[in-house]
């Protein structure tokens, strides 16, 4: 069985759409439809139901999701071992992200690149989610790791979700909001709010829910938000990607009525990633899985 067909099936199940699956895999929609039909013939089973609303796995398809994921992972592991043994991890990768994703995801990935793949060069650019997506679309960056902006991506871009993170606030221990297990948007609106600058997802979320909120500080980085809160400038609105990221002297309280923030890897839809970019994407996925497990442990 061709492993590419397993990849196409998993993409279709994940996205719920042949069009989106084709974009994520870098092939045309007719190609992915034909390959999925061939996969069903190979396995002698109907794996997907198709309708105007998209596609979904049949019971037979659901039963094969796990085995096919392991098949794809096994091929990836073989390819990576072969590349590593032949020393072909060369070239460069340009990565972009927001301050939160650079700190929690990209920086650890860079550390692993330096240790495991010293022949692979990299560069990192920090900016708002919109800035990073535009740079990826222009070809200035190979990959972006961003908090997912509102609305669909621009034509030519693909967003692949890697994790979700709860939204909440940082306060000093003596602050009234620090006494509860959670806060709401209406409670938050009574206080000065330290937030990220316009153009970021967090600023967008704040203005959608609290358009008249007092925001004395609009920061360039999550670190600045936390520093300003430590100095008493207000309460800080941030997503929590890393359960250990709250600095000493601050308390993190979740927003009970806020949707979680989604983090995605963004890339161009019309180009195949280089081998080096594939390595970086896998490391990003590994780091995202670690953060997801850490957040789950922190909620128990």
N, C-alpha and C positions, 0 to 999 in steps of 0.2 A: 504494500500500500504506500502511495506517495504521501509523505508527511505533510507536504504543502496543503493537501486536501483536509487534513486534520486541522491545520491552522485556520483555513478558511471556515470550516465548520464552527470552531471555537469563536472566531471573530463574529460570525453571524449570530450565534447564541448570545454573546456578550452585548452586541449593539442592537439586536432585534431588527436589523435591517440589512438586506443584501447590498444596498447602496453604501451604507456606512461601513459595512464589513469590507467591501471592495476598496473604499478609500483608505481604510486602516491598513490593508494588506498591500496597497500599491498596485492593484490590478483593476481591470474594467469589470463592470457589473455582469456583462454576459459571460466573462471568463469565470468569475466566481460561481455563477449559477450553474454553468456547465460542469465545473469541477465538483460541486456538491452533488449533482446528479450522478456523476461517475462514482463518487464515494458511496452513495446509497446503493448503487448497483453492485459495487465491490462487496459491501457488507450485507447485501440482500435485506435491507431494512429501510423503512421510511424514517428519516432522522429529523426532518423539519416540516412544519406546516406553514404554508405561504398564504397570505391574505393581503388586502389593500393596506392593512395597518402594519404589515411587516412580517417577520418570521418568528417562530418560536419552536423550541425543541419538542418533539413527541416523547412519549414515555421511553421509547427505544433510544432516542437521542439523549435524553437526560441520563440514562444508564451508561452511556458511552462518554459523557463529558469527562469524568475522572480518568478513565484509561487513556483517552486521547490527550488530555493535558500531560499525563506522565510520558506518553510517547513523544510529544513535542519537546518536553523538558529534557528527555534523554538525548534526542538529536542535538539540541542546543548544547548540552554538556559535552557530547562527542566533538562537535565542531570547535567549541571553545578550547578543549584539551588539545586538539590538533593544531589550532592556531598558536596556542601558547608554546607547545613543544617545538614548533617550527620557527618561533621568534618573529612571526609576521604581524604582530601588533605594532604597526608603525603608523606614521601620519599624525594628524592632529584633529581635535574635536573642539568646537566652540560651543560652550554651554551658557545659557542665560537663566536667571531666576530672580524672584523677589527676595527681599532681605530675609524673610522667614524661611523660604525654601532653600536659599543659599546656605544659611546657617545650619538648618536641620537635616538637609538632604545632600546638597551639592558638596559642601565641605567634607563630610565623611567619605563621599564617593571619590573626591580628589585624593584624599589620603590613601585610599585603597589603590587608586591608579598609580600613585608614586611608589607604592610598595610592590604591587603585583605586576605592573606593566610599565616599567621605567622607560621603555622605548616609545611610549605613546605620549605625544604632546597634547596639552590642553590649554584653553583659555576660558575665563569665566567673566561674564558681564552681569551686573546687578541693575535692576530697574523695575518699573511697575509691570504688572501682567500685560497690559496693553503694549508697552514699549517692547517687551520681550517677544510677544507674538508678531509684531510688525518686523522685528529684526529677523525672526525665523522665516517669515514670508519673503523678505527681501534677499534671503540667502546669506545674511551676515552671521547667523548662528545655525548650527546643526540641530540643536535641541533646546527646548525651553522647559523649565520645571516651574509651573506657576499655579497660583490659586486661580481656579477657573473663573474667568469673567462671566458676567451675565450675558445671555444671548448666545446665538450660535457662533462658531468660529468663522472668520472670513473665508471666502472661497479660496481653496488652495491649501488650507491648513487642516490638520487632523489633531484632535485632542484625545489622548488615551488616559482615562482616569487611573490613578495609582493608589490613592488613599483619600479618606475623608477625615476631617479634624473638627472637634467641637469648637464653637465660638464662645468666648467668655471675656471676662474683664480681670485685669490686675488691679489690686488695691493694696494700700498699706494695712497692716493688721488691725489698727484701731479704727478703721473706717466702718461706718454702719453697714455697708454692703458686704463686708467681710464676715459678718456674723451668721449669714444664712448659707444653706447648702447650694442655693442657686438664686439668680436674680432674673428679672424680666426686663423687657425693653422699656416698659413704662416706669419701672423703678430706676433704671439707668438714666432716663431722661431728666431726672431731677438734679444731676450732678454734672460738673464740667468733665468733658470726655477728651482724653488724649488719644488721637487716632493717627492712622497713616494718611499720607498726602492724597489730594485728588488724583484720580486715575487708577487708584488701587481698588481691589475688590472690597477690602474692609471699609474704605471711605464710602464706596457705593452702597454697601449694606447699611451703614449708619444713616446716610441721608435718605434712603428708602424708608426706613422705619422711624427715624427721628429727624425730620427735615429741619426742625428749628433748634436742634440741640446745640448747646454751647460747646465749642471745640477750640479751646485756647491754643492747642498745639497740634499741628499737622506734620507728622514726622516723616523722615526719609527711611527709617529703619525700625524694626521691632525693638532693637536695643535702645534706641532713643526714646521710644514710647515707655519702656520700662524705667529708664533713668528719670524721665520727667515725672512718672508716677511716684518714684522713690522720693523725689524732691517736693512732692505735694501739689503738682500742677493739676491733678484730677485723677480720674480712674481711666485705665488704659484698655482699649478694645483691641483684642488680638485673638487669632486662632491658636490653638494649642496642638502643635504637631508632635512635640516631644514632651512626654510626661515629666521629664527632669529639667525643663527649660525655665521654670520659674526661679528667678534669682532670689538670694537671701534678702529678707526684709519685705517681700511681697507675698500676697495671697492671690491665688487664681480661683475665680468663682465662675462656673458655667452659666451661660445665658439659656434659661430653660425653654424659652419660646423662639429660639433662633435655629434656623436650618444650619446643619454643619457645612463647613467650607470644604469644597472638593479641590484636590490637588491633581494636576494632570501633567503629562509629558506632551508637549506640542511639537509637531514637526511638519515639514512640507509634505503634501499629498502626492506630488508629481515626481518625486525622486526616491530612489532606493538608498537607504542609509549605508554608509561605508562600514567596513568591518569594525573599525575603531568606534564608530558611533553605536554599533550594535552592542559592543562590550560595555560602553558607558550606560546605555539604556538598561542592560541587565543589572548592572550595579545599582542603578537608580531603583529598579524594581525590588532588589534585595533590601536596600535601605528602607524603602517604603513599607515593606513587609515587617521589618524590625520595628518601625515606628508604630504600625498598626497593632502589633502584639503588645508593645509597651503601653499604648493608650488603653487597650483592653484590660491589661493587668492593673492599671491605675484606677479603673472604674470598679474593680471588684472589691 
